[in-house]
Amino acid sequence: MEHTALAELLAGLPFPAFVVGADERIEAANAASLPILGQAAVGRNLALALRAPPLLAAVAAVHAGEAARDVPLRLSDETLFRANVSPLSGPGGMRAFCVLRDMTSEVQSEAIRRDFVANVSHELRTPLTAMIGFIETLRTSARDDANARERFLGIMEREAGRMNRLVRDLLHLSRVESEERMRPRDQVDLAGVLRGAASTVRPGAEEKQSHITIIGADAPVMVTGDADQLTQVFLNLIENAVKYGAPGQEVRVSVTRETVSRGAFLRVDVIDRGEGIDPIHLPRLTERFYRVDAHRSRAEGGTGLGLAIVKHIVNRHRGSLRIDSRKGEGSTFSVLLPEGE
């Protein structure tokens, strides 16, 4: 194949591709491969352009007359590729035609899927194991023990409720992820959403002798959004503020306007006066199943999915979520939403 024709063939490929001659030098390379091989790759020895023993071995095998090979390739920046090396005959001997496919996102997605399945399995297995144990006990040694029966049934009810909340949140998470790229178009009164969410959480706050104060939501405040999903966001945040705030303290919800580079936004701050969160945990709070205190979260009825759901809903609304917290000083969860018309 003529050098010009070879270069044209490589240029038409959307992924990194290059040809290595029988002398181990790179004869041709397309633009997509140059960030990997170097801008002056053509004419250089492959071993000098790219330190990748599996790829070098595959090229040597093809030059020796063996069949095409498919090898994994990990670069120094942790990018993962699958390299296909095929024989390409022509003047001057057998060449090696190398095509690289970026597998980084695919591998990361698979790792996320495995972790997700493992976490869900663990979260369901724990209450199921407890319930099975109690059922066996009620059928045998505690069959005629009324006190034990009531105690065990109470625990089983709590565990069943925990599984029900987990399944509910998994369904919510699946739905908001599938809709994340679909921008809402309805006009929603954010003030009404906040008052409704606070009203729902208020009985739990009263049990802790805490009170919820809303500032800046006396008049309608319009945003473009999905009313049900926004209600879910602020129910979660206000409920968390009540759960993890100190008893007898105020949970403050304030609405202000803020102008950033992207335009005018409405900012809702949900502020508690609780123990606060060590800053080391803040970047991971919206990960699925991530908990600062797993035991306390489960005891409070948390599934570890609430903030992940909040993040996806806020993303769908083209907004942002900010978290500010310090140990001993409480926490502030801020939601910024584009202001409606």
C-alpha distance (Angstrom), angle and dihedral (degrees) to the residues before:
residue distance angle dihedral
M1 . . .
E2 3.81 . .
H3 3.80 115.8 .
T4 3.82 92.0 -119.9
A5 3.81 92.5 50.5
L6 3.81 90.1 47.4
A7 3.80 91.6 51.8
E8 3.82 90.5 49.0
L9 3.81 90.7 50.3
L10 3.80 92.2 51.7
A11 3.81 92.6 44.8
G12 3.80 90.0 58.9
L13 3.80 92.9 58.1
P14 3.85 116.3 94.3
F15 3.82 94.0 -150.4
P16 3.83 133.2 58.7
A17 3.82 111.1 -71.4
F18 3.81 134.5 161.8
V19 3.79 141.2 162.2
V20 3.80 124.3 -126.4
G21 3.80 117.6 -157.2
A22 3.79 127.5 -140.1
D23 3.81 89.2 -94.0
E24 3.88 89.4 61.2
R25 3.80 91.3 -110.6
I26 3.81 123.6 129.5
E27 3.81 106.5 -109.4
A28 3.79 98.4 -178.3
A29 3.80 138.1 -0.3
N30 3.79 134.7 179.7
A31 3.79 125.2 -126.9
A32 3.82 93.2 -101.9
S33 3.82 90.9 61.3
L34 3.82 97.7 49.1
P35 3.85 95.7 80.9
I36 3.82 86.0 58.0
L37 3.81 100.3 39.4
G38 3.79 99.2 30.7
Q39 3.79 131.1 -101.9
A40 3.83 92.5 -88.9
A41 3.80 94.2 45.9
V42 3.81 99.0 123.1
G43 3.79 109.0 94.8
R44 3.80 94.8 17.7
N45 3.78 126.1 113.5
L46 3.79 109.8 -97.8
A47 3.80 92.2 -129.5
L48 3.81 89.6 58.7
A49 3.80 94.2 45.8
L50 3.80 97.1 46.9
R51 3.79 130.2 19.6
A52 3.79 100.6 -148.0
P53 3.84 114.8 129.5
P54 3.85 95.2 -171.2
L55 3.81 90.8 54.0
L56 3.82 92.6 45.6
A57 3.80 90.3 50.7
A58 3.82 91.5 49.9
V59 3.82 91.3 49.6
A60 3.82 91.2 49.5
A61 3.81 90.5 49.7
V62 3.81 92.2 51.7
H63 3.80 90.7 47.7
A64 3.81 87.3 53.5
G65 3.80 90.4 57.7
E66 3.79 100.6 -97.4
A67 3.81 124.9 139.3
A68 3.79 126.3 -89.6
R69 3.78 116.8 -68.6
D70 3.78 134.9 -152.5
V71 3.81 115.2 -153.3
P72 3.82 136.3 171.9
L73 3.77 116.4 -115.6
R74 3.82 126.5 -164.3
L75 3.79 117.1 -171.2
S76 3.78 127.0 -154.0
D77 3.82 92.7 -99.0
E78 3.84 89.5 58.5
T79 3.79 92.3 -105.8
L80 3.81 110.7 149.0
F81 3.78 122.6 -143.3
R82 3.79 136.7 176.8
A83 3.82 107.6 -141.0
N84 3.79 119.8 -155.8
V85 3.82 112.6 -162.8
S86 3.80 116.2 -168.5
P87 3.84 133.0 176.8
L88 3.80 116.3 -105.3
S89 3.78 115.8 -173.1
G90 3.79 122.5 -151.9
P91 3.78 145.2 120.6
G92 3.78 112.7 -32.9
G93 3.81 96.3 29.9
M94 3.77 138.1 -72.7
R95 3.77 117.0 -18.7
A96 3.80 129.3 -162.3
F97 3.80 116.8 -126.4
C98 3.82 108.2 -154.6
V99 3.80 124.4 -165.4
L100 3.83 121.7 -179.2
R101 3.79 124.3 -156.4
D102 3.82 118.1 -164.9
M103 3.81 107.5 -126.0
T104 3.81 97.8 171.7
S105 3.81 97.7 105.3
E106 3.79 92.7 41.0
V107 3.81 92.8 51.1
Q108 3.80 91.9 45.4
S109 3.81 91.3 49.1
E110 3.79 90.4 51.0
A111 3.81 90.7 49.9
I112 3.82 90.2 50.1
R113 3.81 90.3 49.2
R114 3.82 92.0 50.5
D115 3.80 91.7 48.3
F116 3.79 90.8 47.3
V117 3.81 93.3 51.1
A118 3.81 91.0 46.1
N119 3.82 91.7 50.2
V120 3.80 93.6 47.3
S121 3.81 90.7 47.8
H122 3.80 91.1 50.9
E123 3.80 93.6 46.3
L124 3.82 91.5 51.4
R125 3.80 97.1 38.3
T126 3.81 94.6 57.9
P127 3.84 98.0 58.8
L128 3.80 91.9 36.6
T129 3.80 91.4 54.2
A130 3.80 90.5 49.0
M131 3.81 92.6 49.2
I132 3.81 93.1 48.2
G133 3.81 89.7 51.0
F134 3.80 92.6 50.7
I135 3.81 92.1 46.8
E136 3.81 90.6 53.2
T137 3.81 90.6 48.2
L138 3.80 92.4 49.1
R139 3.79 89.6 52.0
T140 3.80 93.5 50.8
S141 3.80 129.4 17.1
A142 3.82 97.1 11.3
R143 3.79 96.0 42.1
D144 3.81 93.2 112.6
D145 3.80 98.5 28.1
A146 3.80 106.1 103.6
N147 3.81 94.9 -174.3
A148 3.81 93.3 50.4
R149 3.80 90.2 45.8
E150 3.80 92.7 55.0
R151 3.78 92.2 45.4
F152 3.80 93.4 48.6
L153 3.79 93.0 45.2
G154 3.79 89.5 52.7
I155 3.80 91.2 52.5
M156 3.80 91.5 46.1
E157 3.81 90.0 51.7
R158 3.81 90.5 53.2
E159 3.81 92.5 47.9
A160 3.81 91.7 47.8
G161 3.80 88.9 50.4
R162 3.79 89.6 50.4
M163 3.82 91.3 53.3
N164 3.79 90.3 46.7
R165 3.82 91.2 52.6
L166 3.79 90.6 48.0
V167 3.81 93.2 51.8
R168 3.82 90.1 45.6
D169 3.81 92.2 51.5
L170 3.81 92.0 45.6
L171 3.80 89.4 54.5
H172 3.82 90.9 47.2
L173 3.80 91.1 49.0
S174 3.80 91.9 49.3
R175 3.79 91.0 49.8
V176 3.81 96.8 47.9
E177 3.81 91.4 46.3
S178 3.80 91.1 52.4
E179 3.83 91.1 48.9
E180 3.81 97.4 41.1
R181 3.82 94.4 105.2
M182 3.83 92.9 46.6
R183 3.79 106.7 89.9
P184 3.84 114.6 -144.0
R185 3.80 116.6 -118.8
D186 3.82 105.0 -171.0
Q187 3.79 123.8 105.8
V188 3.81 109.7 -121.9
D189 3.80 130.2 -171.2
L190 3.80 101.3 -127.5
A191 3.80 91.4 -168.9
G192 3.80 90.2 58.7
V193 3.80 91.1 47.5
L194 3.82 91.0 53.3
R195 3.80 93.6 47.0
G196 3.81 90.6 49.5
A197 3.81 93.3 48.5
A198 3.80 91.8 47.6
S199 3.81 90.8 49.3
T200 3.81 90.5 53.7
V201 3.81 93.2 49.9
R202 3.82 96.6 40.1
P203 3.86 97.0 89.1
G204 3.81 89.6 57.0
A205 3.80 90.0 47.8
E206 3.80 91.1 51.5
E207 3.80 89.8 54.2
K208 3.81 87.6 59.8
Q209 3.82 90.8 42.2
S210 3.79 87.9 -117.3
H211 3.78 125.9 133.7
I212 3.80 133.6 -147.3
T213 3.81 119.6 -135.8
I214 3.80 122.8 -167.5
I215 3.80 118.2 -160.8
G216 3.80 126.2 -170.9
A217 3.81 97.3 14.8
D218 3.82 101.9 97.3
A219 3.82 92.8 108.6
P220 3.82 128.0 41.3
V221 3.80 113.4 -76.4
M222 3.80 111.0 -165.5
V223 3.79 127.4 -148.6
T224 3.78 132.8 165.4
G225 3.77 105.4 -111.0
D226 3.78 154.6 99.5
A227 3.81 109.1 -71.2
D228 3.81 95.5 -153.2
Q229 3.79 93.8 49.3
L230 3.80 93.7 45.6
T231 3.80 88.7 50.2
Q232 3.80 87.9 52.8
V233 3.82 91.2 51.6
F234 3.79 95.5 52.3
L235 3.80 94.9 38.4
N236 3.79 87.3 57.3
L237 3.80 95.6 45.8
I238 3.81 96.4 44.0
E239 3.81 92.2 43.9
N240 3.81 90.5 50.7
A241 3.81 90.2 49.1
V242 3.80 90.1 53.7
K243 3.82 93.8 44.5
Y244 3.78 97.0 47.7
G245 3.80 98.6 30.4
A246 3.78 120.9 96.9
P247 3.84 115.8 -89.7
G248 3.78 114.5 -98.4
Q249 3.80 93.4 20.4
E250 3.79 132.4 119.6
V251 3.79 123.3 -101.1
R252 3.79 105.4 -154.1
V253 3.80 124.2 -157.3
S254 3.79 113.8 -172.1
V255 3.80 131.2 -178.2
T256 3.80 119.3 -154.8
R257 3.80 137.4 157.5
E258 3.76 121.5 -113.5
T259 3.80 130.7 -177.0
V260 3.79 117.2 -149.0
S261 3.80 133.7 166.7
R262 3.82 90.5 -81.5
G263 3.79 93.8 54.5
A264 3.82 139.3 -98.3
F265 3.79 117.1 -12.4
L266 3.77 137.2 -179.0
R267 3.79 111.9 -130.7
V268 3.80 121.9 -154.1
D269 3.81 116.0 -168.4
V270 3.80 119.2 -165.2
I271 3.80 106.4 -165.0
D272 3.79 128.1 -173.0
R273 3.78 132.4 -178.3
G274 3.78 97.0 -139.4
E275 3.78 135.2 124.4
G276 3.78 92.8 -68.7
I277 3.79 128.0 -138.7
D278 3.77 128.1 -88.5
P279 3.85 106.8 -109.7
I280 3.81 89.7 -125.9
H281 3.82 88.6 72.9
L282 3.82 98.2 47.8
P283 3.85 99.0 86.9
R284 3.81 90.8 54.8
L285 3.80 101.7 42.2
T286 3.81 94.0 100.9
E287 3.82 94.0 51.2
R288 3.79 115.7 112.0
F289 3.81 112.3 -93.0
Y290 3.81 93.3 -1.5
R291 3.79 110.3 143.6
V292 3.80 130.1 178.2
D293 3.81 90.1 -152.9
A294 3.80 108.7 16.8
H295 3.81 95.6 -174.1
R296 3.79 94.4 50.2
S297 3.80 92.3 44.0
R298 3.80 92.0 54.2
A299 3.80 91.3 44.7
E300 3.81 88.9 53.9
G301 3.82 90.6 50.5
G302 3.80 96.7 -104.8
T303 3.81 121.3 154.1
G304 3.80 98.5 -163.3
L305 3.81 90.8 -118.5
G306 3.80 102.9 86.6
L307 3.80 98.9 92.3
A308 3.81 91.6 41.4
I309 3.81 87.8 57.1
V310 3.81 90.5 46.6
K311 3.81 91.4 51.8
H312 3.82 93.7 51.6
I313 3.81 93.1 46.6
V314 3.80 91.8 49.3
N315 3.82 89.8 48.2
R316 3.80 89.7 51.9
H317 3.80 88.7 54.3
R318 3.83 90.2 51.9
G319 3.78 89.2 -115.7
S320 3.78 135.4 120.1
L321 3.80 138.1 -122.4
R322 3.79 121.4 -140.5
I323 3.79 126.3 -172.3
D324 3.79 124.1 -163.7
S325 3.77 121.0 177.1
R326 3.79 142.0 147.7
K327 3.76 129.6 -169.9
G328 3.78 110.2 -92.7
E329 3.81 94.4 7.7
G330 3.80 104.1 78.4
S331 3.80 129.9 -119.6
T332 3.79 139.1 -83.8
F333 3.80 120.9 -155.0
S334 3.80 110.8 -167.9
V335 3.80 125.3 -166.1
L336 3.81 118.3 -167.0
L337 3.80 116.4 -162.7
P338 3.82 128.8 179.1
E339 3.77 108.7 -101.6
G340 3.81 114.4 -108.6
E341 3.78 126.4 -125.1
